[in-house]
Amino acid sequence: MEQHSMIDVTLDPTIDAFGLNDDAQDQAPLERTHFIGIAGAGMSVLAEMLQQREGNVQGSDRAPNGRTERLESIGVDVRFGQRAENIAGVNTVVYSSAIKPENPEIQEAARLGAKIVHRSDMLAWLMHGTKAVTVAGTHGKSTTSALLAHLLVHAGSGELADPSYAIGASIQGPDGTTLDGGHAGQGSVFVAEADESDGSFAKYHPSIAIITNVEADHLDHYGTVENYRAAFVNHASHAQQAVILCTDDAGARQVLRAMDPATRARTIAYGTASEDELGDLGGAMYVSISDEHESSTDGAEHFVIDLPARIAKQATVLPVQLAIPGLHNARNATAAIIAATLLGMDPFVAAQAAASFHGAARRFEIKGAAQDVTVIDDYAHHPTEIAALLTATRRRFADAQIHVLFQPHLFSRTQEFAHQFAEALSLADDVIVTAIFPARERQEDFAGVTAHTIVAAAADVEHEGSDWICDIVDMHDAAGIIVEHAQPGDVILTVGAGDITKLDDELLELLRTSAMNLE
């Protein structure tokens, strides 16, 4: 193909490319649409939904995988390698925040005058005209949105049946199957995980906005914690029917206080504190999670939600049982059940359906056991998420030794939260930190920030063991070492948002081999 000089292209994920919320704007049908990096978790979901709704979808990625196979099976044209010639005949090009302006497909799209839109624009386009529920927050987005989708899929009827959903993770089915994270349903409801990392969730105008928590993160984009919280205040103001917000989180409480009076008046707060402890909520309604919350001997999570009459038609004391452990999941389930009730579902039906939810993929996902050692995979990549994961693991496996293989995600996050990571990881019995998964960042921009940064920060953290944490760059070497330390009844956790999840089969095989050698 003829070589062209580089075009100056600006990629701004905060620009509303479709203008769907302008009064005079209609949602025009899309023609040939190309997704750059189509196998990404967020992109593949949107590509599948658009293919189901409109057809005429294509995309590119580096190499074949399970997601590309799935997309090809439904008629999506997937090309391997990102090249300018892939854009021939394309009208719309969808990119994620990981894509740079110099990408050859972006360059060719600009040269040919194709419409270049961020993935958030495509999500907004798919949501338009539906009864949308967005789930935003620093932690718990995937689990809460997957749980709400599960409630509607398994218990919804009428217009609540067969919802659309776009979740950045697959959903673990009750029968051991895995459901895709995206589906274009025939019902009126659309459940969408709303990513706040790049500010693009400002485009969404849902019926209901769930905010699970607001804890400092993505400061590489926002600069300050204040800017980060302000983005959530703005997002909440776009909710047309209700905002559902967790007041157990200090950052979310600050967002609540910063809302305008009209937004607060349609906000439903929820949490484990009493109303007296919380004080004046500025007109927001409150739903309490009972202090009787506990784990049973079988690992199920039991708690009670007190729903006021304004939500459930009459004051309702709602017992809930979850298969997934942890108080954080009790909070996630409460938000999903409130949203389902507001949409018109009977709360008791919603609570019953919640009992069969086994989690979003890579969220406390039990991968198997060998030699009586359980291997669990989890996406936790922020200190608060890791602390919640390890607390839940202690509740579920009270007598087990807990071994962690942790892969930090992003140099900037490792640098910002090194001590907090060390404190959270100290809840395990021993930890190996592997090389940082860089994602969109480069090591040369963060000189000196390595896995050892967290280990060094752990010097000031109290722990019963003297040598409880170390760093081993190669995760395969780390897997062999952690298996050597495991004993029957123990738990091994692979933790992180990168490719650490690939170790689970290897760990199980190493455990099986180890068991054979012991015989």
N, C-alpha and C positions, 0 to 999 in steps of 0.2 A: 504494500500500500504506500502511496505517496507520503513522504515525511512532511509534516507541517511544523511551523514554529509554535512555541508554547503560547496559549491564550491565557490572559489574566482572568481567572474565574474566582469569584467569591462564593464560598459555601457557608451560609448562615442558617443553622437549624432553627432559629427563632422566627424567621420570616414565614408568614402564613401564605404559602405559595398558591393555594387554591381559593383563599378568601371566602371560605364556606360560611363564615359568620356575618358576612355583609348582608344587609337586608335584601338587596336586589340580586344576590348571587344564587344561581341555580347550580345543582350538582350535575354537571355535564358528564356523559359517559366517557370512559377512557378508551383510547385505542391501543396500539401495541405498547406494552409497558415492560421495561427492562430493569431488573434489580441487580445492582452491583454488590457482590458478596451475598448471593441469594441463600447460601447455606447457613448463614448466621442465625442464631436462635430467634432473634426478633424479626429478621427479614424473611425467613422461610415461612413463618406463620402468616405474615401479610401477603406474601406471594401466593400461598395456598388459598387464602380467603379471596383474593382478587381473582384468581383462576376460577374458583367455584362460582363467583358472582358474575364475572365479566368474560373470562377466557382471555386468550391472546396475550399470555404472560410468558416472558422469557427471563433469563438471568445468567450470571457468570459467577464462578468461584474458582478457587485454586485447584481443588481435587475432588473426586467423587467421595461421598460419604452416605450415611443413612438418610440424611435429609435430602440430598440431591436425588437419591433413588426414589424417595417418597414423592418428590415434586415431579419427577419424570413419569411416575406411574399415573399421575392425574393429568398428564398432557402438557406440563411446563417444559419448554425448550431450555435445557441447561447446557451452557458452554463452559469449558474448562480452560482457564487462562483468561486474564482481563486484557482485551485487545480492542483497538479502535473499530475494527471491522464488525465487532459484535453489535454495534449501534445502528447498523444499516436498517432502515425501515422502521425505526423506533420513534414514537411520538413523546413518550414520557420516560424519564430515567429516575430511578429511586436510589438514593444513597443513604448510608448511615454515617454517624459522626466519626467512624474509623476511617472513612475514605477521604483522601487528600485531593486538593484541586488539580494536582499534576497527574492524577490517575488517567490513563489513556482513554478510558470510556467517558469520563467526565469531560475531558478535552474535546473528544469527538462530538459528544452531545452538544457542547457549547458551539462548536464549529457549525453543526448542522441546524442549530436553532431549536433543538428538542427542549421540552419543559423539564427542568432539573428540580426534583423535589426531595426533601428529607423524608426519612421513614415515618416521622411523626405526621407529616402531611398526608401520607397514604393512610395511616391509622385514623386521622381525622376524617378523611374522605369516606372510609368504610363505616365510621360511626355515624356520619351525618344522616339525620332522619330517623334514627333509632332511639329507643329509650336506653341511653348509655349509662353505665356505671364505671367510673374510673377508679383505680386503686393506686394511690401514690404513697410514698414514704421512703425513708432511708432503709428500713428493713421490713420484711414480711409481705412485700407486694405480690410476689408470685404465689405464695401459699394462700393469701387472702383471696386473690382473684380466682385461683384455681378452685378454692373451696366454694366460692359463690357460684362459679360455673357448674361445679358438681351438684350443688343443691338444685339448681334449675334443671340440669339434665336429668337427674334421678327423681325429682319430686315435682317439677313444674308441670302445669297443665294450662290449657288454653293458650293465651298469648305468651305465657311464661315458658311454655315448652319449646324445645329446640332453640336455645339461645345461640347467638353468635358470640365468640370469645377470641381474644388475642392475648395470649399469656406467654411470657418469655421462658417457659419451661413446659415440659410434658406433664401429664397428670397421671399419678399411679392409680390404676383402677382397683376396685375391691377384690377382683378375681385374679390379681397378679398381672393383668394386662397394663399396657401404657397407652393412654389416650394422647393424641396430638394436642399441642398447645394452641392450635388455631382451628376454627370451624366457622363456616358461614351458614348459620341456621336460618330457618324460616320464621322463627318467632320475632317478637318486637324488641327483645332485650339484647344489648351488646355489652359484654363485660370486657374491660380492657385494662391491662397493666400499664400504668402511666409512668414512664421513665423521666425522672427529674434531672438526670445527670448533666444535660446540656441546655436546660431551660426550655426545651421544646414543648413541655406539657402545658405551656401557656396557651397553646392553640385549641385545647380541648374545652368544650362547653357541654359537659355531661348533665344528665338529669340528677344523678347522685355522684358525689365525690367522696371517696373514702380516703382518709389520711391516717396511716398506721402510726407514724412517729416522724419526728423531724430532728435528726441528730446530725451534727456537722459532718459533711462528706462532699466530695466533688468540689473542693475549694480551688482546684486548678481551673475550674470554669467560673465559679462565683466570686472568688477572691476572699470574701468574708462570710462568717456565719450569718451576719445580719442580712446580707444579700440572698443567701440560701433560704432563710426563713421567709423573706419577703416574697420569694417566688411561690411558696406554698400559700401565702395569704392571697396572692393574685389568682392562683389556681382555684382556691376555694370560692372566690367571688364569682367564678363562672358557673358554679353548680346551680341549676335552675330549680330543683326540688329540695335537695337536702345535702348537707355535709355531715359525714360521720367521722368523728375524730377521737383518738385515744388520749385521754388526759392523764394516763399513767406516765406519759412521756413529757419531760419538762419543755422540750422544744415545741411540741405540739400545743402545750398550754400557752406558750408565748405567741404562737400563731393564732390561737383562739382570741387572745386578748387584743391582737393587732387587727382583727377583722372589723369591717364596718358593721354597724348595728343590724342592718338588714341581713347580712350573711350569718351573723351570730344567731339571729332569731330562727334561722332554718337549720341550725347545727344541732346534731345529736352527739353529745359527748359520751364516752363509755370508759370504764376503768374499774379498778379494784378498791379505790378509796371511797369513803363515805362522802355524801354531799357536804356535810359539815366540815370535813377535812379540806375539801376543795375550795369552799367559799363561794363567792358570787361568780357565776358563769356567764354573766352578762346577757341573760335571756336564752342561753342554750339549754336544751333538755338534757337530762342525765340518765344513763342506763348503767346499773352497777353489776359487776361480776362478784359473786358472793365470796366471802372469806373462807368458805368451806371447801374451796378448791383443793383437790388432792389427787394423788395418783393411786390407783388400785394395784393389787398384787400382779395383775396381768398386764400392767403397763398402760392401761387406758387412763384417760384424763377426765375427771368428773368435776363439774362446776355448775353453778346456777346463775341464770341471768334474770334480773328483775326488769321486765319490760313495762313501761307506763302505758296507760290507756290510749294516749295520743298516738302511739305506734301500733299497738296490737288490738285496738278497739276496746279492750278492757285490760285492766292491770293483770299481768301474767307473770307467775313465777315459773321459769322455764328451765328444767334440768337438762343438761347436755353431757354427752359422753363422747370423747374423741379417741380414735385409735392412735393419733400422733401425740406425743408427750410434750409437756412444758406449759408454763403459764403464758408464755408468749403466744403459743398456739390457741390457748383459751381466749386470749384477746383477739387474735385473727378470726377465730370462729364467731366471736360475738359480733364483730363488724360485718361479717358475711351474713349472719342470721338477721341482723337489723336491716341490712339492705334488702334481703329477700322478703322480709315482712313488709317493708315500705313498697316493694314492687307488687304486693298483693298475695304473697304466699302465706299460708297458715304457719305461725311460728313453730308449732309442735311438729308439723310435717317437715319443716326446715331442720329442726333439731334432730329429728330421727334420721334424716338423710345425711347429716353431718357425721353420724356415727360410722358410716361406711366409707368415709374419705380417708385415703391412705397417704395423702400428701402430694405435693408437686415433686416432680423428678429432681433428684439431688437435694432434697430437703429431708434430712433424717431418713435417707433411703437405705434400708437394710439390704445389702447386696448378697449376703449369704453367710454361711458359717462353715468352718472346718476345724477339726480337733477341738470342738467346743469353743472356738474363738469367733466372735461375731464381727463382721466387717460392715461398716456403715459409711456412706458417702454423704457429704453435705457441702452446699454451695457457700457457706458462711465465709465472708471475706472482710468483715468489719469487726472491730473488737466487741461491740455490743452483740452482734450475731453469734460470735464464737462463745461468749459467756453464756448466752441463752442456750446454745447447742449443748455445751458441756454440762450446764445445770440440768437440762432435760435428760441427758444421758445418765447422769447420776441418779435421777429419779427413776428411770426405766431399768437401769442395771446397778442397783444399789450396792451390791457386793463385789462388783467387777473392778479390775484394774483397767484404767482407760489410757490407751496409747494413741497419740495424735501424730499424723503426718500432715504438716501445714505448708501450703504453698502460698506465699503472699501474692497479692494481686496489685500491680502498679508500684513503681518506685516512689511516686509522690505520696501514696497512701501509707506505704511502709515508713517513709521518713516522718510523716505527720503524726502517726499513731504508734510508733515503735513501743513506747512504754505501755500504752493501753493494750496493745497486742500481747505483750509479755504478761501483764496482769490477767487478761482473759485466759490465756493458755495455761496459766498456773493452776487452773481448776482441773487439769488433767494430771495423771500420775507421771507421765513422761512425754516429751515432745521432740520431734525432729522437724526443723524448718528447712525446706528445700529452696532451690533457687527461685527468685522472684519471677512471676509470670508478667512480662512487660506490657502485654496488650498493645495500646497505642503509643507507649512511651519508649524512650531509648536510654540505655544504660549510661551513655556518654553525657547525657544531660543531668545525671544524678550521681556524680562521682562519689564513691565511698558508700553508697546505699546498697546493701546486699542483705542476704538472709541473716548474716551475722549481726546486722544492726539490731534486730529483735533480740537475739541471744545476748548481746551486750547490755541491752536495756533491762534484761531479766536479772541482772546482778543485784538490783535494788528491790526485787520482788521476793516476798516470803514464800517458801515452799518447804514441805517436809523433806524432800529429797535434795541432796547436795548437787547432783549432776543431772537434774531433771530435764534440761533443755540443751540441745546442741544444733548445729547447722551442718547439713550434708548437701552439697550442691546437686548431685545427681539423685533424682527421686527413686530410681530403680535400686541404687545402692542403699538408699534409706529404707526402702521396703524390705530388703533382705535383713537389715539390722533390726528393724522393729519386730519382724517375725521371730527372730532369735530370742527376743525378750518376752514374747507373749506366752502365756500359760492358759490351760483350759479354764473357761469361765471369763476370760478377758474380752475387751472390746478394742478394736482398732478403728480409728476414724480417719478417713481421708478428707481434708478440709481445704476449701479454696475455690475460687471462681475460674481457675484456669484448667489445664489439662491433667491435674492431679487425679481426676476421676478415672483416668485410664488405668490407674494402678490397681483397681479393685480386683479384677480378674487375676492379675499377677499375684496379689497378696493371697487370694484364696488358693491359688495353685501352689505357692510357696508353703502355705500352711498345710495343705494336703501332703506335699512332699516331706515336710518336716514330721508330720504324723507318721508317715511310712518309715522314716528313719528311726523313729523312737520305738518301733515295734521290734 
